Amino acid sequence: MSKFSNVAVVGLGLIGGSMAKTIKNRTNCKVTAVNRNRLVSVKAAEQGVIDGIVGEDASLNEADLVILGLYPDTCIEYVLHHLPVFKKGAVIVDCCGTKQKICKALYEPCKEAGLYFIGGHPMAGIEKSGYDASFDGMFDHASMILCKLGEDQDSVFETVKEFFLKLGFGFIKETTPEEHDRVIAYTSQMAHVVSNAYIKSDACKIRYGFSAGSFKDMTRVAYLNETMWTELFMENREDLLAEMEEFIANVQKYHEALEQKDEEKLCKLLKEGRICKEDDIRMEEEQQNKK
């Protein structure tokens, strides 16, 4: 497939808005968009972030690439509803935090309609949400996860990878929907669960003057969009439950060591954790050197 020249962004929240701003600033593509709240679409147009509002002065059937910045269930509903409208041969990429449900729901219908649906997940974000928090630079050096779902996508997949690298992503991680959801339960979803539960301690109310970087690191993602994360957690329920059970079992070991006043056991547990982190740092550096 040749390069994309017309990109439509559906949903101008934090991720969709950042996509629109980055594409506009870093490519020669025409950028159109639509948002549930029309005022956001108008604001983006007035700021020059987009060249037109889909459904008003721009048509969805003009887009070579459609980027979905919606919640998973809303993505599914939107694509299925608009299947007859999309341009034949267009590529559709979502930005959702789970992949199995959406890929299963949209791959075959899109294929039958002459479209290419590729599961995507930009590994970038900040605590805030909404269009006003979006910015060009959100994706610099981040990983873009892509799920190629069939051999029929070979002809467009390299073009999609090249496009996202132009937006500043550091590298493309190719995976399957199953592997994505299993690993993301650990790397992202568990971090939000732990942070959100940790900040509920009564000690938080009197922590001022007693906290530094470690507290900020632990609580950063407690500031979340509960509606979106509830949907993501429920969609990835089994993988997340498995990670939670392993975490609880590990924490219980520390609890027992303290309860039993077993200094040797506690020191051993802490050393094991330190070594795990050292191994993680080394593996990350090796991956960076491969790029």
C-alpha positions as protocol buffer text, in pm:
chain_id: "A"
residue {
  index: 1
  type: MET
  ca { x: 0 y: 0 z: 0 }
}
residue {
  index: 2
  type: SER
  ca { x: 118 y: 355 z: -72 }
}
residue {
  index: 3
  type: LYS
  ca { x: 158 y: 610 z: 207 }
}
residue {
  index: 4
  type: PHE
  ca { x: -148 y: 737 z: 389 }
}
residue {
  index: 5
  type: SER
  ca { x: -262 y: 1080 z: 273 }
}
residue {
  index: 6
  type: ASN
  ca { x: -593 y: 1122 z: 457 }
}
residue {
  index: 7
  type: VAL
  ca { x: -631 y: 1023 z: 823 }
}
residue {
  index: 8
  type: ALA
  ca { x: -950 y: 1034 z: 1027 }
}
residue {
  index: 9
  type: VAL
  ca { x: -936 y: 1030 z: 1408 }
}
residue {
  index: 10
  type: VAL
  ca { x: -1250 y: 916 z: 1586 }
}
residue {
  index: 11
  type: GLY
  ca { x: -1254 y: 1045 z: 1942 }
}
residue {
  index: 12
  type: LEU
  ca { x: -1049 y: 1346 z: 2049 }
}
residue {
  index: 13
  type: GLY
  ca { x: -966 y: 1259 z: 2407 }
}
residue {
  index: 14
  type: LEU
  ca { x: -614 y: 1239 z: 2546 }
}
residue {
  index: 15
  type: ILE
  ca { x: -492 y: 975 z: 2301 }
}
residue {
  index: 16
  type: GLY
  ca { x: -705 y: 1070 z: 2000 }
}
residue {
  index: 17
  type: GLY
  ca { x: -631 y: 1438 z: 2048 }
}
residue {
  index: 18
  type: SER
  ca { x: -259 y: 1369 z: 2077 }
}
residue {
  index: 19
  type: MET
  ca { x: -276 y: 1155 z: 1764 }
}
residue {
  index: 20
  type: ALA
  ca { x: -445 y: 1433 z: 1569 }
}
residue {
  index: 21
  type: LYS
  ca { x: -198 y: 1698 z: 1688 }
}
residue {
  index: 22
  type: THR
  ca { x: 104 y: 1479 z: 1620 }
}
residue {
  index: 23
  type: ILE
  ca { x: -13 y: 1369 z: 1275 }
}
residue {
  index: 24
  type: LYS
  ca { x: -90 y: 1727 z: 1178 }
}
residue {
  index: 25
  type: ASN
  ca { x: 251 y: 1852 z: 1291 }
}
residue {
  index: 26
  type: ARG
  ca { x: 470 y: 1566 z: 1171 }
}
residue {
  index: 27
  type: THR
  ca { x: 318 y: 1443 z: 845 }
}
residue {
  index: 28
  type: ASN
  ca { x: 170 y: 1586 z: 529 }
}
residue {
  index: 29
  type: CYS
  ca { x: -158 y: 1402 z: 584 }
}
residue {
  index: 30
  type: LYS
  ca { x: -496 y: 1569 z: 575 }
}
residue {
  index: 31
  type: VAL
  ca { x: -639 y: 1518 z: 923 }
}
residue {
  index: 32
  type: THR
  ca { x: -1010 y: 1500 z: 993 }
}
residue {
  index: 33
  type: ALA
  ca { x: -1182 y: 1402 z: 1315 }
}
residue {
  index: 34
  type: VAL
  ca { x: -1507 y: 1362 z: 1500 }
}
residue {
  index: 35
  type: ASN
  ca { x: -1584 y: 1366 z: 1870 }
}
residue {
  index: 36
  type: ARG
  ca { x: -1896 y: 1282 z: 2070 }
}
residue {
  index: 37
  type: ASN
  ca { x: -1895 y: 1637 z: 2207 }
}
residue {
  index: 38
  type: ARG
  ca { x: -1910 y: 1850 z: 1893 }
}
residue {
  index: 39
  type: LEU
  ca { x: -1760 y: 2150 z: 2075 }
}
residue {
  index: 40
  type: VAL
  ca { x: -1433 y: 1958 z: 2102 }
}
residue {
  index: 41
  type: SER
  ca { x: -1430 y: 1893 z: 1726 }
}
residue {
  index: 42
  type: VAL
  ca { x: -1500 y: 2261 z: 1659 }
}
residue {
  index: 43
  type: LYS
  ca { x: -1220 y: 2363 z: 1897 }
}
residue {
  index: 44
  type: ALA
  ca { x: -974 y: 2132 z: 1721 }
}
residue {
  index: 45
  type: ALA
  ca { x: -1074 y: 2275 z: 1384 }
}
residue {
  index: 46
  type: GLU
  ca { x: -1041 y: 2634 z: 1507 }
}
residue {
  index: 47
  type: GLN
  ca { x: -694 y: 2555 z: 1642 }
}
residue {
  index: 48
  type: GLY
  ca { x: -589 y: 2411 z: 1308 }
}
residue {
  index: 49
  type: VAL
  ca { x: -537 y: 2066 z: 1460 }
}
residue {
  index: 50
  type: ILE
  ca { x: -778 y: 1912 z: 1209 }
}
residue {
  index: 51
  type: ASP
  ca { x: -872 y: 2006 z: 853 }
}
residue {
  index: 52
  type: GLY
  ca { x: -1237 y: 1915 z: 886 }
}
residue {
  index: 53
  type: ILE
  ca { x: -1503 y: 1755 z: 1100 }
}
residue {
  index: 54
  type: VAL
  ca { x: -1615 y: 1411 z: 986 }
}
residue {
  index: 55
  type: GLY
  ca { x: -1982 y: 1411 z: 903 }
}
residue {
  index: 56
  type: GLU
  ca { x: -1995 y: 1785 z: 845 }
}
residue {
  index: 57
  type: ASP
  ca { x: -1734 y: 1921 z: 605 }
}
residue {
  index: 58
  type: ALA
  ca { x: -1543 y: 1593 z: 568 }
}
residue {
  index: 59
  type: SER
  ca { x: -1647 y: 1238 z: 487 }
}
residue {
  index: 60
  type: LEU
  ca { x: -1536 y: 915 z: 650 }
}
residue {
  index: 61
  type: ASN
  ca { x: -1510 y: 749 z: 309 }
}
residue {
  index: 62
  type: GLU
  ca { x: -1217 y: 974 z: 220 }
}
residue {
  index: 63
  type: ALA
  ca { x: -987 y: 835 z: 491 }
}
residue {
  index: 64
  type: ASP
  ca { x: -707 y: 591 z: 404 }
}
residue {
  index: 65
  type: LEU
  ca { x: -640 y: 539 z: 774 }
}
residue {
  index: 66
  type: VAL
  ca { x: -890 y: 561 z: 1060 }
}
residue {
  index: 67
  type: ILE
  ca { x: -758 y: 583 z: 1417 }
}
residue {
  index: 68
  type: LEU
  ca { x: -1005 y: 501 z: 1692 }
}
residue {
  index: 69
  type: GLY
  ca { x: -960 y: 689 z: 2019 }
}
residue {
  index: 70
  type: LEU
  ca { x: -1272 y: 549 z: 2188 }
}
residue {
  index: 71
  type: TYR
  ca { x: -1344 y: 301 z: 2469 }
}
residue {
  index: 72
  type: PRO
  ca { x: -1339 y: -63 z: 2349 }
}
residue {
  index: 73
  type: ASP
  ca { x: -1715 y: -125 z: 2336 }
}
residue {
  index: 74
  type: THR
  ca { x: -1774 y: 211 z: 2169 }
}
residue {
  index: 75
  type: CYS
  ca { x: -1505 y: 132 z: 1912 }
}
residue {
  index: 76
  type: ILE
  ca { x: -1682 y: -190 z: 1821 }
}
residue {
  index: 77
  type: GLU
  ca { x: -2020 y: -19 z: 1791 }
}
residue {
  index: 78
  type: TYR
  ca { x: -1878 y: 265 z: 1582 }
}
residue {
  index: 79
  type: VAL
  ca { x: -1698 y: 43 z: 1331 }
}
residue {
  index: 80
  type: LEU
  ca { x: -1983 y: -202 z: 1285 }
}
residue {
  index: 81
  type: HIS
  ca { x: -2229 y: 84 z: 1236 }
}
residue {
  index: 82
  type: HIS
  ca { x: -2010 y: 257 z: 979 }
}
residue {
  index: 83
  type: LEU
  ca { x: -1888 y: -47 z: 783 }
}
residue {
  index: 84
  type: PRO
  ca { x: -2068 y: 60 z: 462 }
}
residue {
  index: 85
  type: VAL
  ca { x: -1924 y: 411 z: 490 }
}
residue {
  index: 86
  type: PHE
  ca { x: -1551 y: 342 z: 517 }
}
residue {
  index: 87
  type: LYS
  ca { x: -1337 y: 373 z: 207 }
}
residue {
  index: 88
  type: LYS
  ca { x: -1264 y: 34 z: 49 }
}
residue {
  index: 89
  type: GLY
  ca { x: -912 y: -76 z: 139 }
}
residue {
  index: 90
  type: ALA
  ca { x: -890 y: 161 z: 434 }
}
residue {
  index: 91
  type: VAL
  ca { x: -694 y: 61 z: 743 }
}
residue {
  index: 92
  type: ILE
  ca { x: -857 y: 91 z: 1085 }
}
residue {
  index: 93
  type: VAL
  ca { x: -641 y: 92 z: 1399 }
}
residue {
  index: 94
  type: ASP
  ca { x: -777 y: 119 z: 1752 }
}
residue {
  index: 95
  type: CYS
  ca { x: -591 y: 254 z: 2055 }
}
residue {
  index: 96
  type: CYS
  ca { x: -764 y: 49 z: 2326 }
}
residue {
  index: 97
  type: GLY
  ca { x: -595 y: -100 z: 2632 }
}
residue {
  index: 98
  type: THR
  ca { x: -728 y: -452 z: 2568 }
}
residue {
  index: 99
  type: LYS
  ca { x: -712 y: -644 z: 2245 }
}
residue {
  index: 100
  type: GLN
  ca { x: -886 y: -982 z: 2244 }
}
residue {
  index: 101
  type: LYS
  ca { x: -1247 y: -863 z: 2251 }
}
residue {
  index: 102
  type: ILE
  ca { x: -1210 y: -585 z: 1997 }
}
residue {
  index: 103
  type: CYS
  ca { x: -994 y: -787 z: 1756 }
}
residue {
  index: 104
  type: LYS
  ca { x: -1235 y: -1079 z: 1768 }
}
residue {
  index: 105
  type: ALA
  ca { x: -1532 y: -849 z: 1709 }
}
residue {
  index: 106
  type: LEU
  ca { x: -1389 y: -644 z: 1422 }
}
residue {
  index: 107
  type: TYR
  ca { x: -1135 y: -844 z: 1222 }
}
residue {
  index: 108
  type: GLU
  ca { x: -1373 y: -1061 z: 1022 }
}
residue {
  index: 109
  type: PRO
  ca { x: -1645 y: -796 z: 962 }
}
residue {
  index: 110
  type: CYS
  ca { x: -1381 y: -553 z: 838 }
}
residue {
  index: 111
  type: LYS
  ca { x: -1221 y: -817 z: 618 }
}
residue {
  index: 112
  type: GLU
  ca { x: -1557 y: -901 z: 462 }
}
residue {
  index: 113
  type: ALA
  ca { x: -1617 y: -530 z: 399 }
}
residue {
  index: 114
  type: GLY
  ca { x: -1283 y: -490 z: 221 }
}
residue {
  index: 115
  type: LEU
  ca { x: -1115 y: -315 z: 514 }
}
residue {
  index: 116
  type: TYR
  ca { x: -812 y: -390 z: 729 }
}
residue {
  index: 117
  type: PHE
  ca { x: -855 y: -387 z: 1105 }
}
residue {
  index: 118
  type: ILE
  ca { x: -529 y: -393 z: 1302 }
}
residue {
  index: 119
  type: GLY
  ca { x: -530 y: -396 z: 1682 }
}
residue {
  index: 120
  type: GLY
  ca { x: -323 y: -116 z: 1830 }
}
residue {
  index: 121
  type: HIS
  ca { x: -220 y: 15 z: 2171 }
}
residue {
  index: 122
  type: PRO
  ca { x: 7 y: 318 z: 2214 }
}
residue {
  index: 123
  type: MET
  ca { x: 200 y: 270 z: 2538 }
}
residue {
  index: 124
  type: ALA
  ca { x: 186 y: 633 z: 2641 }
}
residue {
  index: 125
  type: GLY
  ca { x: -26 y: 852 z: 2863 }
}
residue {
  index: 126
  type: ILE
  ca { x: -45 y: 1094 z: 3152 }
}
residue {
  index: 127
  type: GLU
  ca { x: -267 y: 1118 z: 3458 }
}
residue {
  index: 128
  type: LYS
  ca { x: -503 y: 1370 z: 3301 }
}
residue {
  index: 129
  type: SER
  ca { x: -763 y: 1295 z: 3035 }
}
residue {
  index: 130
  type: GLY
  ca { x: -949 y: 1484 z: 2764 }
}
residue {
  index: 131
  type: TYR
  ca { x: -861 y: 1688 z: 2459 }
}
residue {
  index: 132
  type: ASP
  ca { x: -718 y: 1981 z: 2654 }
}
residue {
  index: 133
  type: ALA
  ca { x: -456 y: 1751 z: 2808 }
}
residue {
  index: 134
  type: SER
  ca { x: -349 y: 1610 z: 2469 }
}
residue {
  index: 135
  type: PHE
  ca { x: -26 y: 1724 z: 2303 }
}
residue {
  index: 136
  type: ASP
  ca { x: 217 y: 1662 z: 2022 }
}
residue {
  index: 137
  type: GLY
  ca { x: 503 y: 1466 z: 2177 }
}
residue {
  index: 138
  type: MET
  ca { x: 288 y: 1226 z: 2379 }
}
residue {
  index: 139
  type: PHE
  ca { x: 427 y: 931 z: 2185 }
}
residue {
  index: 140
  type: ASP
  ca { x: 794 y: 1026 z: 2162 }
}
residue {
  index: 141
  type: HIS
  ca { x: 1011 y: 719 z: 2231 }
}
residue {
  index: 142
  type: ALA
  ca { x: 708 y: 515 z: 2340 }
}
residue {
  index: 143
  type: SER
  ca { x: 619 y: 166 z: 2219 }
}
residue {
  index: 144
  type: MET
  ca { x: 334 y: 117 z: 1974 }
}
residue {
  index: 145
  type: ILE
  ca { x: 184 y: -229 z: 2006 }
}
residue {
  index: 146
  type: LEU
  ca { x: 30 y: -371 z: 1688 }
}
residue {
  index: 147
  type: CYS
  ca { x: -158 y: -697 z: 1635 }
}
residue {
  index: 148
  type: LYS
  ca { x: -149 y: -828 z: 1280 }
}
residue {
  index: 149
  type: LEU
  ca { x: -451 y: -1056 z: 1265 }
}
residue {
  index: 150
  type: GLY
  ca { x: -410 y: -1238 z: 936 }
}
residue {
  index: 151
  type: GLU
  ca { x: -188 y: -1291 z: 633 }
}
residue {
  index: 152
  type: ASP
  ca { x: -426 y: -1072 z: 432 }
}
residue {
  index: 153
  type: GLN
  ca { x: -282 y: -775 z: 626 }
}
residue {
  index: 154
  type: ASP
  ca { x: 77 y: -830 z: 509 }
}
residue {
  index: 155
  type: SER
  ca { x: 38 y: -573 z: 233 }
}
residue {
  index: 156
  type: VAL
  ca { x: -54 y: -290 z: 470 }
}
residue {
  index: 157
  type: PHE
  ca { x: 121 y: -381 z: 794 }
}
residue {
  index: 158
  type: GLU
  ca { x: 461 y: -240 z: 702 }
}
residue {
  index: 159
  type: THR
  ca { x: 297 y: 86 z: 593 }
}
residue {
  index: 160
  type: VAL
  ca { x: 119 y: 108 z: 928 }
}
residue {
  index: 161
  type: LYS
  ca { x: 444 y: 47 z: 1118 }
}
residue {
  index: 162
  type: GLU
  ca { x: 625 y: 312 z: 918 }
}
residue {
  index: 163
  type: PHE
  ca { x: 346 y: 562 z: 978 }
}
residue {
  index: 164
  type: PHE
  ca { x: 354 y: 528 z: 1357 }
}
residue {
  index: 165
  type: LEU
  ca { x: 732 y: 551 z: 1369 }
}
residue {
  index: 166
  type: LYS
  ca { x: 698 y: 890 z: 1194 }
}
residue {
  index: 167
  type: LEU
  ca { x: 484 y: 1005 z: 1486 }
}
residue {
  index: 168
  type: GLY
  ca { x: 776 y: 965 z: 1726 }
}
residue {
  index: 169
  type: PHE
  ca { x: 720 y: 615 z: 1859 }
}
residue {
  index: 170
  type: GLY
  ca { x: 1050 y: 456 z: 1958 }
}
residue {
  index: 171
  type: PHE
  ca { x: 964 y: 113 z: 1826 }
}
residue {
  index: 172
  type: ILE
  ca { x: 683 y: -115 z: 1717 }
}
residue {
  index: 173
  type: LYS
  ca { x: 600 y: -421 z: 1925 }
}
residue {
  index: 174
  type: GLU
  ca { x: 424 y: -693 z: 1725 }
}
residue {
  index: 175
  type: THR
  ca { x: 217 y: -936 z: 1926 }
}
residue {
  index: 176
  type: THR
  ca { x: -107 y: -1133 z: 1940 }
}
residue {
  index: 177
  type: PRO
  ca { x: -425 y: -1017 z: 2115 }
}
residue {
  index: 178
  type: GLU
  ca { x: -385 y: -1300 z: 2369 }
}
residue {
  index: 179
  type: GLU
  ca { x: -25 y: -1215 z: 2456 }
}
residue {
  index: 180
  type: HIS
  ca { x: -107 y: -846 z: 2472 }
}
residue {
  index: 181
  type: ASP
  ca { x: -384 y: -889 z: 2728 }
}
residue {
  index: 182
  type: ARG
  ca { x: -184 y: -1134 z: 2939 }
}
residue {
  index: 183
  type: VAL
  ca { x: 120 y: -907 z: 2964 }
}
residue {
  index: 184
  type: ILE
  ca { x: -69 y: -578 z: 2988 }
}
residue {
  index: 185
  type: ALA
  ca { x: -252 y: -714 z: 3292 }
}
residue {
  index: 186
  type: TYR
  ca { x: 88 y: -705 z: 3464 }
}
residue {
  index: 187
  type: THR
  ca { x: 260 y: -402 z: 3315 }
}
residue {
  index: 188
  type: SER
  ca { x: -35 y: -161 z: 3317 }
}
residue {
  index: 189
  type: GLN
  ca { x: -352 y: -282 z: 3481 }
}
residue {
  index: 190
  type: MET
  ca { x: -191 y: -414 z: 3800 }
}
residue {
  index: 191
  type: ALA
  ca { x: -2 y: -88 z: 3840 }
}
residue {
  index: 192
  type: HIS
  ca { x: -332 y: 100 z: 3839 }
}
residue {
  index: 193
  type: VAL
  ca { x: -494 y: -142 z: 4084 }
}
residue {
  index: 194
  type: VAL
  ca { x: -203 y: -128 z: 4330 }
}
residue {
  index: 195
  type: SER
  ca { x: -169 y: 250 z: 4308 }
}
residue {
  index: 196
  type: ASN
  ca { x: -543 y: 303 z: 4351 }
}
residue {
  index: 197
  type: ALA
  ca { x: -560 y: 70 z: 4652 }
}
residue {
  index: 198
  type: TYR
  ca { x: -238 y: 200 z: 4810 }
}
residue {
  index: 199
  type: ILE
  ca { x: -353 y: 562 z: 4827 }
}
residue {
  index: 200
  type: LYS
  ca { x: -661 y: 465 z: 5031 }
}
residue {
  index: 201
  type: SER
  ca { x: -454 y: 428 z: 5350 }
}
residue {
  index: 202
  type: ASP
  ca { x: -555 y: 657 z: 5637 }
}
residue {
  index: 203
  type: ALA
  ca { x: -189 y: 759 z: 5654 }
}
residue {
  index: 204
  type: CYS
  ca { x: -235 y: 945 z: 5326 }
}
residue {
  index: 205
  type: LYS
  ca { x: -431 y: 1213 z: 5512 }
}
residue {
  index: 206
  type: ILE
  ca { x: -130 y: 1303 z: 5727 }
}
residue {
  index: 207
  type: ARG
  ca { x: 154 y: 1222 z: 5486 }
}
residue {
  index: 208
  type: TYR
  ca { x: 244 y: 1586 z: 5400 }
}
residue {
  index: 209
  type: GLY
  ca { x: 608 y: 1651 z: 5483 }
}
residue {
  index: 210
  type: PHE
  ca { x: 677 y: 1278 z: 5504 }
}
residue {
  index: 211
  type: SER
  ca { x: 666 y: 1187 z: 5135 }
}
residue {
  index: 212
  type: ALA
  ca { x: 907 y: 1216 z: 4844 }
}
residue {
  index: 213
  type: GLY
  ca { x: 965 y: 1047 z: 4510 }
}
residue {
  index: 214
  type: SER
  ca { x: 864 y: 696 z: 4610 }
}
residue {
  index: 215
  type: PHE
  ca { x: 517 y: 811 z: 4721 }
}
residue {
  index: 216
  type: LYS
  ca { x: 467 y: 1009 z: 4400 }
}
residue {
  index: 217
  type: ASP
  ca { x: 578 y: 713 z: 4189 }
}
residue {
  index: 218
  type: MET
  ca { x: 343 y: 476 z: 4372 }
}
residue {
  index: 219
  type: THR
  ca { x: 38 y: 700 z: 4354 }
}
residue {
  index: 220
  type: ARG
  ca { x: 74 y: 866 z: 4012 }
}
residue {
  index: 221
  type: VAL
  ca { x: -169 y: 638 z: 3830 }
}
residue {
  index: 222
  type: ALA
  ca { x: -422 y: 634 z: 4113 }
}
residue {
  index: 223
  type: TYR
  ca { x: -545 y: 949 z: 3937 }
}
residue {
  index: 224
  type: LEU
  ca { x: -737 y: 765 z: 3666 }
}
residue {
  index: 225
  type: ASN
  ca { x: -1054 y: 764 z: 3459 }
}
residue {
  index: 226
  type: GLU
  ca { x: -1259 y: 513 z: 3658 }
}
residue {
  index: 227
  type: THR
  ca { x: -1514 y: 460 z: 3380 }
}
residue {
  index: 228
  type: MET
  ca { x: -1255 y: 362 z: 3122 }
}
residue {
  index: 229
  type: TRP
  ca { x: -1047 y: 149 z: 3358 }
}
residue {
  index: 230
  type: THR
  ca { x: -1353 y: -37 z: 3486 }
}
residue {
  index: 231
  type: GLU
  ca { x: -1433 y: -138 z: 3129 }
}
residue {
  index: 232
  type: LEU
  ca { x: -1073 y: -243 z: 3064 }
}
residue {
  index: 233
  type: PHE
  ca { x: -1046 y: -441 z: 3388 }
}
residue {
  index: 234
  type: MET
  ca { x: -1371 y: -626 z: 3326 }
}
residue {
  index: 235
  type: GLU
  ca { x: -1275 y: -710 z: 2969 }
}
residue {
  index: 236
  type: ASN
  ca { x: -942 y: -850 z: 3089 }
}
residue {
  index: 237
  type: ARG
  ca { x: -1084 y: -998 z: 3407 }
}
residue {
  index: 238
  type: GLU
  ca { x: -919 y: -1343 z: 3396 }
}
residue {
  index: 239
  type: ASP
  ca { x: -567 y: -1220 z: 3318 }
}
residue {
  index: 240
  type: LEU
  ca { x: -592 y: -943 z: 3576 }
}
residue {
  index: 241
  type: LEU
  ca { x: -725 y: -1178 z: 3844 }
}
residue {
  index: 242
  type: ALA
  ca { x: -430 y: -1411 z: 3783 }
}
residue {
  index: 243
  type: GLU
  ca { x: -184 y: -1123 z: 3831 }
}
residue {
  index: 244
  type: MET
  ca { x: -366 y: -1004 z: 4143 }
}
residue {
  index: 245
  type: GLU
  ca { x: -354 y: -1351 z: 4297 }
}
residue {
  index: 246
  type: GLU
  ca { x: 21 y: -1377 z: 4236 }
}
residue {
  index: 247
  type: PHE
  ca { x: 74 y: -1029 z: 4382 }
}
residue {
  index: 248
  type: ILE
  ca { x: -133 y: -1108 z: 4692 }
}
residue {
  index: 249
  type: ALA
  ca { x: 66 y: -1429 z: 4744 }
}
residue {
  index: 250
  type: ASN
  ca { x: 394 y: -1236 z: 4720 }
}
residue {
  index: 251
  type: VAL
  ca { x: 280 y: -963 z: 4960 }
}
residue {
  index: 252
  type: GLN
  ca { x: 163 y: -1229 z: 5204 }
}
residue {
  index: 253
  type: LYS
  ca { x: 521 y: -1356 z: 5229 }
}
residue {
  index: 254
  type: TYR
  ca { x: 641 y: -1014 z: 5344 }
}
residue {
  index: 255
  type: HIS
  ca { x: 352 y: -994 z: 5588 }
}
residue {
  index: 256
  type: GLU
  ca { x: 441 y: -1333 z: 5737 }
}
residue {
  index: 257
  type: ALA
  ca { x: 809 y: -1243 z: 5772 }
}
residue {
  index: 258
  type: LEU
  ca { x: 719 y: -925 z: 5962 }
}
residue {
  index: 259
  type: GLU
  ca { x: 455 y: -1098 z: 6172 }
}
residue {
  index: 260
  type: GLN
  ca { x: 700 y: -1374 z: 6267 }
}
residue {
  index: 261
  type: LYS
  ca { x: 984 y: -1124 z: 6326 }
}
residue {
  index: 262
  type: ASP
  ca { x: 1192 y: -1325 z: 6079 }
}
residue {
  index: 263
  type: GLU
  ca { x: 1466 y: -1083 z: 5972 }
}
residue {
  index: 264
  type: GLU
  ca { x: 1648 y: -1342 z: 5762 }
}
residue {
  index: 265
  type: LYS
  ca { x: 1335 y: -1424 z: 5561 }
}
residue {
  index: 266
  type: LEU
  ca { x: 1249 y: -1057 z: 5513 }
}
residue {
  index: 267
  type: CYS
  ca { x: 1602 y: -974 z: 5396 }
}
residue {
  index: 268
  type: LYS
  ca { x: 1589 y: -1269 z: 5153 }
}
residue {
  index: 269
  type: LEU
  ca { x: 1258 y: -1147 z: 5008 }
}
residue {
  index: 270
  type: LEU
  ca { x: 1391 y: -794 z: 4965 }
}
residue {
  index: 271
  type: LYS
  ca { x: 1707 y: -923 z: 4798 }
}
residue {
  index: 272
  type: GLU
  ca { x: 1500 y: -1133 z: 4558 }
}
residue {
  index: 273
  type: GLY
  ca { x: 1301 y: -824 z: 4459 }
}
residue {
  index: 274
  type: ARG
  ca { x: 1616 y: -620 z: 4407 }
}
residue {
  index: 275
  type: ILE
  ca { x: 1766 y: -890 z: 4184 }
}
residue {
  index: 276
  type: CYS
  ca { x: 1443 y: -906 z: 3981 }
}
residue {
  index: 277
  type: LYS
  ca { x: 1466 y: -532 z: 3922 }
}
residue {
  index: 278
  type: GLU
  ca { x: 1832 y: -555 z: 3825 }
}
residue {
  index: 279
  type: ASP
  ca { x: 1744 y: -827 z: 3573 }
}
residue {
  index: 280
  type: ASP
  ca { x: 1460 y: -614 z: 3440 }
}
residue {
  index: 281
  type: ILE
  ca { x: 1690 y: -313 z: 3392 }
}
residue {
  index: 282
  type: ARG
  ca { x: 1947 y: -528 z: 3212 }
}
residue {
  index: 283
  type: MET
  ca { x: 1687 y: -680 z: 2979 }
}
residue {
  index: 284
  type: GLU
  ca { x: 1545 y: -337 z: 2900 }
}
residue {
  index: 285
  type: GLU
  ca { x: 1889 y: -207 z: 2814 }
}
residue {
  index: 286
  type: GLU
  ca { x: 1948 y: -506 z: 2588 }
}
residue {
  index: 287
  type: GLN
  ca { x: 1622 y: -437 z: 2407 }
}
residue {
  index: 288
  type: GLN
  ca { x: 1713 y: -69 z: 2367 }
}
residue {
  index: 289
  type: ASN
  ca { x: 2049 y: -164 z: 2218 }
}
residue {
  index: 290
  type: LYS
  ca { x: 1877 y: -389 z: 1961 }
}
residue {
  index: 291
  type: LYS
  ca { x: 1675 y: -102 z: 1815 }
}
